[in-house]
Amino acid sequence: MTAMPSEEGTASSVPFTEKVRRVFGELAIDKRRLPMSHIQQRGVPAYVGEWIIDRIAPGFGDLRSDEAAKIQEWASRFIPNPGDENLIKHRLLSGEILKVLTTVQVEIKLSRQRQERIAKMSLLDLPEVFISDLIVDRYPDLLKQGMWGVAELASSKEGVVLYSFKPMQASMDLSLYKEARRAFTLQEWRTLMLASMGYNAAAFPDEEQTWLLCRLLPLVQKNMHMMELAPKGTGKSYIYENINPRVRLVSGGNISPAVLFVNNTSGQWGLLARYSVVVLDEIQTLKIEKPQEIIGGLKGFLANGRITRGGLHESASDCSFVLLANITLDSHQEPVMDPLVQELPTFLQETAFLDRIRALIPGWKIRKLSNECFARDIGLKADFFGDALIALRSDLEHDQMVARRVELTGKRTYKRNEDAVRAIASGLQKILFPHGEVSDSDFDFYCVRPAVQLRQRIWDQLQSLDGEYRQYEHEIQYRLHPL
């Protein structure tokens, strides 16, 4: 994908860092400060770490030693270490009122014997904490994927009680985010997006930048089901682990139908119902229970956004589903296997499943990460950035515009190819042109062409594996209609 000049013009005379600070103000942060703080060694994601840094030692430039010490001192007071569970329980039993930074998720107990709201704090090994109705009503996300925040805990005769909760919250005004885009050229905005993801744009050629940005597609598009195949060391999972609490990365452990869909015994909905994005990392190493039931449920969900299991429960979900897998490369850094999916577990190679995956990111075309690859400049705070991307899911104007403009051509076109190309192109427009202003040439080059390439790789797998798909044209072609 050869770079072409954008019709937005050249960069303004205002230095990039100064422009970002002027436009976004306190929503911007120097991305160098997070790794310098070593706060992530406490087991918190980037969006939590940056929130702590901004709260305890705001500023720009390299983190000074006294600032780092101040952050570590705060962390030692409010972030428990693994293995501190019994110490926390002992302090609560001794009558202390504790403030801790942790995740809180609320579960509703409805039975003849018990009807109440219970807070679960898995990091503290506190599965049942009493929480007031007022807190739950104020923060409904506690009932879904849970929230990070500072919780105030105390022990009572009935058990542990959560008295107050102050969540991490970035102010999100999508109209202001869109308006801010107008202040930047396309190349400046791409640099800002990559820096906000944690990358140094200067370390990657334009094509690699595009594939990195495509990792954001599941956040901005509902039901954007994708796959990325790459060797180890390309940072496939980093963005999903550190961008937003509505994104759930599953790395290691057991995956069962109850975990993904719904627990038929308890009626508790699984990950696909509770999160905006679910990512299965290193899929070859996960222990998959009842793979045939899982693939059957996934085919239905990927096709129509319905979650069901055995007909006992049914719900709609707009969750995006992402598979990450390691593949083997040859001496020329190209995949050894053809078709590419041969290194996936056998049940995931079924063409009826693969057909429902909209895009395949060529992670082998992204360089292995080194120190120079990580952000060295200003970017958007991870909590704000993630919230902005998630908010763009509901902006249907992009979807409608792309549906009017993009049409696949050829004697025999395939409906799922057209749906996938349109969804991917719309997602890239949301990432790069959230304000909706894009020239025909930029829309074609930066949105539609990458969309076709991402879907073409899925289409190549299907045509290699199943002769049924060869009745359609091999190459995906398209035309653009004027607005």
N, C-alpha and C positions, 0 to 999 in steps of 0.2 A: 504494500500500500504506500505509494509514493506521495510525499507531502505536496500539497498545492497551496498557493497563497489564498487566504481568506478574503472575502469581499468586505470584511468589516474594517479593513484598513490596517495601518501600522500602529504599534504601541504609542501611547501618549507620552508626553515628556515627563509626566509624573512618575517617579520611581515606583516599581511594583509594590514594594513593602509599604511605602507611604500611602499608596492608593488603597490597599487592602485595609489598613488601619483607619483611613479616613472614611471609607464606605461602611465597614462592618464594626468599627469601634471595639467594644469590649467582647464582641463575639469572635474576635480573631485572637490567635495565640501563636507564640513562637514555638514551632514544632520541635526545636532542639531541646527545649526545657524538660520535656517528659523523660527521654532516655537519661538525661543528666541527673534527674531526681532519684532514679532507681526505685520509684514508687511501685512500678509494676512487679517488682520482686515480692511485693505483698500479696500478689494474686488478684489484683484488680485490673479490669480492662482499661484501655486507653481513655474511653469517655469518662470513666471515674477518675483516673489519674490526672487528667487535665483539669477536671473540676476541682480537685484538691489543690493543684498548683495555683490555679487562678484564685482560689479562696484564701490560701495561706501565703503565697509569694507571687502576687501578680506582677507582670512586667514583661519586657522584651529583652532580647539578647541572651547571652550565655547565663546559665543559672550559677549564681555565686555560691561559694561554699557555705556561707552563713544562711543563704536561702534554702539550700539543700538540707542543711542540718535542721532548720525550722520545720521543713516538710516532714523529715524523718521523725522528728520529735512528736509532731501531730499524729503521724501514722502510728507510732508506738502507743499512743494513748487511745486511739479510736478504732484501729484496724487490728482485730485479733490475728495472731499467727495460727497456722495449722497446729493442732495439738493443744490449743488453749481452751478447749471446750469445757473441761472440768474446772479449770481455774475460774472461768466466767460463772459457771454454776455455783461454785463455792462463794464467790463474791456476792452473787445475788442472794444466796442462802444466808449470808452474813448480814444482810440488810442494806447493802450498797445499792444506790441508783446508778446504773451504768448507761453511758452513751457510747454506741458503737456504730461504725459505718458498715452496713451489711445489706444483703438482699432480703426483701420481705415479700412473701406471696401469701395470699389469703385463700383459704378453702372454706367452703360452706358445708356444715354438717346438718343434714336433714334426715332425721329418723324419729321414731316414736320416743326413743329414750333421750335424744339429743338434737337440739336445733340452735345452732350458734355459728358465729364466724370465728375461725381460728387462723392465726398468723403462723406461717411456717418459716423458720430461719435455719436453712440447712447448713449454712456456713458455721453456725454456732451450735449445731446439733440440738436445736430447740424445735421439735416438730409441732408443738402445740402451745402457742402463746395467745393469751386473751388480748383482743384488740377492740377498741370502741367502734360502734357503728359510724360515728362522726368521721373518723379517720378513713374508713373504707368508703363512705359516701363521697368524701372529698377527693380521694385518689382511686378511681375505678380501675386503673391499670393494675392495682394490687390483686384484683380478682382474675386477671388474665396471665400475662407473662411475669408479673411481679415487678418490683421497682428497687433500685438502689437508693439508699438514703441514710440519714443519721437517725437511729432509733433510740429512744430512751426507755430502758427496761428496769423493772423492779419485781421483787418477789412478794406474793401475798399468800393468804391462806388457801386461795383457790388455785394458785400456780403462778407462773411468770406472766406479767402484764406488760403490754406495750402502751406506755402512757402518751407518747408523742412521736411524731414521725415527720422529718423534714426531707423530702425527696430532692434529688438532683433534678433541676428543671431549667432548661434553657428557654428563653422567650422565643416563640416561633410565630412569625408573621409571614406567611408564604408570599403575600403581595409585596412585602418589602424585599424578600429574597429575590423575587423576580425582577423588581425594579433595580436592585443592586447590580444585576447582570449587565445592564446597559452601560455601566461605567467601565467595562472591561472589553478589550478585544478578545477574539476567540482564543488566540494563543495564550493571553494572560489568564483567561478563565480556565483553560485546560491546565495550566500551571497551578492555579489555585485549587482546582479539584484534586489534582494529584498530590499536592502538598497536604491538603486536608485528609487524604487517605494515608499520609505518612511517607510519600515518595518524593524524591528529588527529580523533577521532570527533566532536568538537564542530563541526567544519567541514562535516559532512555530515548531511542529514536522514535519518530512519530508513530510508526506502526505499533511498536511495543506500548507506547502511551495509550493508544486506542484500545488494545486488549486489556490493559490494566483498568481503564475506565469502564470497560464492559463488565467488570466484576460488580459494579454498582447497579446493574440492570435489575436484579431481583428486588432491590430496595424501592426503585421508582415505578416498577410495573407490577401490577397484581398478576398472580399466577404465571410469573415468568420462570418457567422450569428450564434449568440449564445444567450443563456439565462442563467441567474443566479437567483436561488431562494434561499432566505436566510431570517432569522429573521433580525430585525433592529439591528444596531450596529456592523455589520461585515465589514463595509467600502466598500460596493459594488461599490459605485459611485466615491470614492475619486480619484482613479488613473485616471479615465476618465476625471475628471474635472480639473486635475492638470498636465497632461502629455504633451499635445501638442495642438497648435491652430487648427490643422487639425481634432481634435476630438471634436465633439459637444455633450454635455450632455444636454438633455431636461428634466427638473425637474419641474413639475407643469405647469399650463396653458393649452391652447387649442392646439390640434393636428388635423390638417385638411389635406385633400388631397393636397391642394395648398402648405401647409408648408412642407410636406414630398416629394411630387413628382414635380409638376410644377403648377404655377398659369396660368391657361388658358387665363385669361383676359390680364395680363401684359406680359406673356411669360417668367417670371422669374422662373428659376429652383429652386427647393426646396432643402432641406437639403441633401437628398440622392445623389444629383448630385454635391454638392459643398464641401462635407467633405469626409475624408477617413474613418471615423468611426462616426456613429450616435448612440447614446445611449438614450433610453427612460427609465428614472428612475422612480421607484415606479409607475409602469404602472397602478395599480388599482386607483391611485388618479388623473391621467391625464383625461382631458375632451376630449373625442374622437369624432370629428365631422364626420358624414357619415361613420360609422365603416365598413359597407359592401363595400363601395367603397375603403376604405383604405385596407381592407384585400384582396380584389381582386387585387389591385395594388401591394401589398406586395408579394402576391404569385407569380406574374409574375416576379417581381424584384429579389426575393430570388432564383428563379429557373434559371434565365438566365442573370441576371445583366442588364436588360433593364428597363428603366424608361419611362412610358408613362401614359397618362391620357386622356381617351376619344378619342384617336387616333389623337389628335391635335398636340402633340409634342412627340418626341421619342429620347432617348439618352442612351448610354451605361454608366455604372458606376461600379467601383470596390469597392464601399463603403461597409464596414462591418456594419451590423445592430445588435444591442445588446438590449435585453430586461432585465431589472432588476425588480424583484418583491419581496415583502415581503410575507413570508408564516408563518403559525402557527406551532409551535413545541409542542410535548407532554412533559411529565416530564422526559423522557429519551433523550430529545433533538433530536427527530426524527420527520419528518413531520407527521402531523395529517391526512392530506388528501391523498387519494389514488384513482385515479391517482393524482400526484403532481399538475398538471396544473388546478385543479378544483378551485383554488383561483384566477386564471387569469380571466379577463373579458371574457364573453361567446364567443365572436367572435374570440378570440385568442386561443380557445380550439379546433378549427377546425383542423382535422388531416391533411388535405391537406396543411395547413399552418405550423403546427408543423413539418411535414416531411421535410420541407425545412430549418428548424433550425438544424444546424449541431451538436451542442454540448449543454449540460446542465451542468453547473458547480454546484456541490453540496455545495452551500454556507452555509448550515446548519452544515457542517463538519468543518467550519472555526470558531475558537473561537471569541467571542465578543472582540472588541478591548479595551485595557486598556493602561495605560501609558507605560508599559514595551514592548508593541507591536510595538512602533514607533522607527524609526532608531536612533541609538546612535553612529553611526560611519560614516565613509566616504562613499560616493556614487558618481555616475555620476550626473552632473548637469541635471536638468529635461529637459531643452531645448535641450541639446545635446542628452540625452538618448532617448527622444521622436523622434527626427529626425533620429537617428540610427535605431530605430525600424521601423519607416515608410519606411526608405530606403530599409530595408530588404524585403519589399513586392515585389520589382522588382527583387529579386535574385531568379531566376527560377531553379538554379542548385539543390537546396534542393528539390523542388517540383518534379523535374524529377527523382532524385535519389530515393525518397520515392515511387514514382509510380512504379519504377522498382522492388523495394524490397518488398513491402507490398501487399499481396493478401488475400482476405477473402476466407474462405473455408466452405464447407458444401454442402448439396444436393441442397439447393435453397438459393443462396445468393441474397442480395438486392443491386442494383447498388448505390443508394444514401448512404447506409451505407458505402460502400467501398470508395466512393468519400469523405465522411466526415472523415473517419478514416485517409485516406491519407493526407487530408488537415490539420487536427489537428496535426498529427505526424510531418509533414513538418514544421508547425509553431513552435512546441516545439523544433525541431532541430535548427531552426533559433534563438530561444531564448537562448538555452543552448549550442549549438555547431555552432555558426555562421561561424566559419572557416571551417566547413564541415568535420572535423576529429572526428569520433566517433566510438567506438568499437561496435561490434555486440551486446554484452550484455547491454551496456549503451543505445544504440539505442532502443533496445527492452524494457528495463525497464523504461527509462525516457521519451521516445517519443511515442512508439506504445501502450504500455499498458494503459497509461493515456488517449490516444486518443480513445481506444476502450471503456474505462469506460465512457467517456464523451458522446460518441454516444449511448452507451448502454442505458443510462438513457432516451434519446429521444426515442429510440426504445421501451423501456418498456412502455412509455406513449402511443405510437401508438398502440401497441398490446393490451393494456388495453381498449382503446377507440374504436377500430375498428377491427372487425373480419377479414377484408380484409388482414390485415398484418400478421394474424396468419398462413397463408399458407407458410410463410417463417420461418426458424428456429429462435427460441427465442434468443439464445445466439450467440453473434457475435464472431466468431472464425477467426483466421488468421494464415498465415505462412509467414516467412521471407525468401526471396531469397538472395543468396550471391551477393555481388557487382560484 
